[in-house]
Amino acid sequence: MEKIKFMMDTHESVEFYVLEQTKLRGNQYILVTDTQEGDGDALILKEVTSGDGKAESVYEVVSDDTELSAVAGVFENLLEDVELL
């Protein structure tokens, strides 16, 4: 499982394991967790900037309930053994 370091707005870094990624309605999403095994906290992140020549992407936590439900359903289908929300 790939581990990625994210820089927060506060200039602190946090690392997450990427469980899966998907594209829905033209938007890129990743499902991340704070632990490699077992029950951990999971977040669905949406890419808010795309390939503009930068090596780094910017992500934000999906907070809209409708969008979150739709993307969580896609991730549940992709992972089969994971239940979100």
Residue pairs with C-beta under 8 A, 6 or more apart in sequence:
1 17
1 18
1 19
1 36
2 17
2 18
3 15
3 16
3 17
3 18
3 36
4 15
4 16
4 17
4 18
4 32
5 13
5 14
5 15
6 13
6 14
6 15
6 16
6 59
7 13
8 14
16 32
16 33
16 34
16 43
17 32
17 33
17 34
17 35
17 36
18 30
18 31
18 32
19 31
19 32
19 33
19 42
19 75
19 79
19 82
20 30
20 31
20 75
20 78
20 79
21 28
21 29
21 30
21 31
22 28
22 29
22 71
22 74
22 75
22 78
23 29
24 70
24 71
24 74
27 46
27 47
28 46
28 47
28 50
28 57
29 44
29 45
29 46
29 47
29 62
29 71
29 74
29 75
30 44
30 45
30 47
30 59
31 42
31 43
31 44
31 45
31 75
31 79
31 84
32 42
32 43
32 45
33 40
33 41
33 42
33 43
34 40
34 41
35 41
42 84
43 61
44 61
44 62
44 68
44 71
44 72
44 75
44 84
45 59
45 60
45 61
45 62
46 59
46 60
46 61
46 62
46 67
46 71
47 57
47 58
47 59
48 58
48 59
48 60
49 57
49 58
50 57
62 68
62 71
68 85
69 85
72 84
72 85
75 82
75 84
76 82
76 83
76 84
